[in-house]
Amino acid sequence: MIKANDIKDVARIASLYITQEEEKQLHDDLERVFHWVEKLEELCLQALPDMAMVACPLVEDCPETCPEPSILLQNAAVTSGQFFTVPRSGEDLR
């Protein structure tokens, strides 16, 4: 189901450097995950009562005022004026 190139592509996109052993382990792990997803898809959940309203009741949406930018930015690694500064993928934060 999963090809070796798929693992390599995902690692490259995520900027991960993996060994051949890690690639094999990731392949095996993903195969197991997809196997369990296939098993879950076999379940017939239509016969169960709808539990969405019981488990997650609707609550009123109450808008709140937004905190000041200085409060929102106080834990940011890097800022530019009133904005967060996000580094490009692979760049250092500072």
C-alpha positions in Angstrom: 0.0 0.0 0.0 2.7 2.5 1.0 5.7 2.9 -1.3 9.2 3.7 -0.2 9.1 6.9 -2.3 6.1 8.0 -0.3 8.0 7.8 2.9 11.0 9.6 1.4 8.7 12.4 0.0 7.0 12.9 3.4 10.3 13.1 5.2 11.7 15.6 2.6 8.6 17.8 2.9 8.8 17.7 6.7 12.6 18.4 6.5 13.4 15.1 8.3 16.5 13.2 7.6 15.9 9.6 8.2 18.1 6.5 7.9 17.1 3.4 5.9 16.3 1.7 9.2 14.0 4.6 10.2 12.4 4.5 6.8 11.6 0.8 7.2 10.2 1.5 10.7 8.0 4.4 9.5 6.8 2.2 6.6 5.8 -0.6 9.0 4.2 1.9 11.5 2.1 3.5 8.7 1.1 0.2 7.3 -0.3 -0.7 10.8 -2.1 2.6 11.1 -3.7 2.2 7.6 -4.7 -1.4 8.5 -6.6 -0.1 11.6 -8.2 2.6 9.6 -9.5 0.0 7.2 -10.8 -2.0 10.1 -12.6 1.1 11.5 -14.2 1.7 8.1 -15.8 -1.8 8.3 -17.8 -0.8 11.4 -21.5 -0.2 10.9 -22.2 2.8 13.1 -25.6 3.6 11.5 -27.4 1.3 14.1 -26.1 3.3 17.0 -28.1 6.3 18.3 -26.8 9.7 17.5 -24.7 10.6 20.5 -23.4 13.9 19.2 -25.9 16.0 21.1 -25.3 14.1 24.3 -21.6 14.2 24.2 -21.2 17.8 22.9 -24.2 20.0 23.7 -24.5 23.2 21.8 -23.5 26.3 23.7 -24.3 29.9 22.9 -21.6 31.7 21.0 -20.5 34.7 23.1 -18.1 37.0 21.3 -15.4 38.4 23.5 -13.1 41.4 23.1 -9.7 40.6 21.6 -6.7 41.2 23.9 -4.2 44.0 23.1 -1.6 43.0 20.5 1.2 43.5 23.1 -0.4 40.8 25.3 -0.8 38.4 22.3 2.9 39.0 21.2 4.6 38.8 24.6 5.6 35.1 24.1 6.4 35.3 20.4 9.9 34.3 19.5 10.2 37.1 16.9 7.9 40.0 16.1 7.8 42.8 13.6 5.7 45.7 14.9 2.3 44.3 15.9 2.9 41.0 13.9 4.3 37.6 14.5 7.4 36.8 12.4 7.4 33.3 11.1 10.6 31.9 9.7 10.7 30.1 6.4 10.9 26.4 6.6 14.4 25.3 7.7 15.4 28.8 8.9 16.5 29.5 12.4 14.1 31.4 14.6 16.5 34.1 15.6 
